[in-house]
Amino acid sequence: MAVPARKVSKMKKRSRRGGQGGLKTPAIHKNENGVYVRNHHVASDGTYKGQQVTSK
């Protein structure tokens, strides 16, 4: 069983858990056509990274 030999201080525990929060809302930006797009998603006009991938 994994049991710590000594008590972990509050500072060590909090610094380890500091990156667990994450983003609360998805990151949204405008692409070159002026359409709002979520990261790693196809835009509503059918473009992805400046290329047409689906038809409207």
N, C-alpha and C positions, 0 to 999 in steps of 0.2 A: 504494500500500500504506500502511496506517495504522501508522506507526512513531512511538513517543513520542520527542520531542526530548531529553527528560531522563529519568533513572531515577526511577520512582515510589517514594516512600518507603514503608517498612513500615506506618507509621501511616495514610497515605492509602489504601493498598491494603486494609488491614484494616477501616478505617471504611467503605469502599465495599462490602465483602463482609459487613458486619455483619448485614444483614437477610436473608441468603440461607438461614439455618438453617431457619426455619419450625417448625411444630408437629410433634412426633413422633407424637402420637396424636390422633385426632379429638376435637374439643371436644364433650363430652356433658353435658347438664344435664337436670333434671327439669322437665316441663311442669306446668301447673296441675292435671292429673289425677294427678300423681305417677308418671308413666311416663318412663323415661329416653329421651331423644331426641337424635340428632345434629343439628347445625346444618344448616338448609336441607333437612331430610328429613322425611318423614311418620312419625309415631309408630306404634308397633305397634298401638295402639287405633284407628288410622285418622284421627287429628286432625292438623291443621296450622295453627299460629297460632291455636289455640282453636276452630277450625271443623272440623266433620266433613266429610272429603273422600272417604273410601272406607268401604265397609261392612266389618265384621269378617270 
